[in-house]
Amino acid sequence: MNSALVIYAAMFRKSNMGSPISKPGKFLFSLNIHIVYERVKYLADQVF
């Protein structure tokens, strides 16, 4: 899980070099989306 987040963060940084002002906000927003997605995927695996 941790390594996946690190890889995700690295990819996100590379893809958003052009917008330094909104980078932290966008990063946190995308990170939250990613974490929620991981939780939902985990719960779905538990159910099915």
Buried (B, 14 or more C-beta within 10 A) or exposed (E): EEEEEEEBBEEBEEEBEEEEEEBEEEBEEBBEEBEEEBEEEEEEEEEE
